[in-house]
Amino acid sequence: MTVYGVVRVRGNINVKPEIKKTLQMLRLTRVNHCVLVEDTPSYKGMLNRVKDYVTWGEINQEVLAELIKSHGRIEGDKPVTDEYIGSATSYKSIDELSAAIVGGSIRYQELPNIKPVFRLNPPKGGYEGIKRSFKNKGALGYRGDKINDLMRRML
């Protein structure tokens, strides 16, 4: 199962109500927030609906481990650590957990007391252009494994 990293690029001004509702269901309420979703038909439909406001692609295990270490949070806004992962799950480290998430054997949202949204920094060097698709040298829509480059710039 493929895991997508989804990042919100554009804000709330003049957004149609059905798109705003879909973004809320994806938990992408603010710019530069990131969530992890599976490659299922329902999520694909949601991403297709909000393609003019988000960018997404297949996240790899190394970037996911960096993301969880630097921006992962548990309740109380405490960082996710190897000790917490070892006590709350059957995995011993964040690297093992990220490999399992990318492999599809566990979902990040199902971990106990975990916050499913990553609050990222704006990307170093900025977005490519928030009104054009990635195919047209912009920042929106599907970008494949190039999402890893964007996420590294946002960590």
ZIWOQUI-V162665 format. One line per field, one symbol per residue. burial: + if it has 16 or more other ideal C-beta (glycine too) atoms within 10 Angstrom, else -. Layout:
burial: ???
This chain:
burial: --++++++++----+------++--+++--+++++++-----+--++-+++++++++++++-+++++++-++++-----+---++---+-+--+++++++++-----+--+--+++++-+--+---++-+--++---++++++---++-++--+-
